[in-house]
Amino acid sequence: MKEDLGSGDLTTRLTVPQGKQARGAFINKQTLVVAGLPVAAEVFRVLEPSIGWEPLVEEGAEVGPDTRLAVASGTAAALLAGERVALNFLQRLCGIATLTRRLKTELAGLNVELLDTRKTTPGLRAVEKYAVRVGGGRNHRLRLDDGILIKNNHLRLAGGIRPAVESARRQRPPGMLVEVEVSNVAELEEAIGAGADVALLDNMTPDEVRECVVRTAGRRRLEVSGGISAANIRAYGETGVDYISVGALTHSAPAADIHFLIEPL
């Protein structure tokens, strides 16, 4: 709100009578999965604690075009001042939840979990990962301190897979799994030999992933990442991996098309 308001809503102050009461409805223009209504409500409460707020659909519901999602009522000044910020959150989070649900649907009937990544908008990770959960996905790491994921740059600096994995295993917090990125079958076997709990199969084709699944034979959990989209996620899911992580859930989800219509009271 500080970013958007500056010293105040100049246009509203100059054109709308002070104290004017109004009601505004959030209406979507497309099919979407609803996520972020509590965040939008909080935007208006920051401006006017007594604001009226009525959600008309549940979080996680899939709705068709022209659905009234929620109604806010209070002073016109508060509604106009909060409109853009509330829409920014709602459009962003509904977009993430909608894309997540779409990819989750592609995996229907398969025993594989859909994960997000840390490729989030700076400052908005908590709500963007919330939207992934609403859409049916699962969160990977929230921060660097809640998981061990040894990636290619770590490997270059640590001297390879075995020294990196063995060092992490010796020093890891109790109960925390060690995951390491691999790019081929040979690296996978090295990771298993070093004691990694999870292998991240990076930028492999479905056929290459399937070979890794066969080679692993259930000895370790496998995650696949890199270049996953709605067009190919089913093929990756059918390989038998445990997890599929998709950065696009948060870094490339299209914003949902929603508008906010205000009427005087």
Secondary structure, DSSP 8 states (H G I E B T S, - for coil): -HHHHTT--HHHHHHS-TT-EEEEEEEESS-EE---HHHHHHHHHHH-TT-EEEE-S-TT-EE-TT-EEEEEEEEHHHHHHHHHHHHHHHHHHHHHHHHHHHHHHHTTTSS-EEE--S---TT-HHHHHHHHHHHT-B---SSTTS-EEE-HHHHHHHTSHHHHHHHHHHH--TT--EEEEESSHHHHHHHHHHT-SEEEEES--HHHHHHHHHHHTTSSEEEEESS--TTTHHHHHTTT-SEEE-THHHHS-----EEEEEEE-
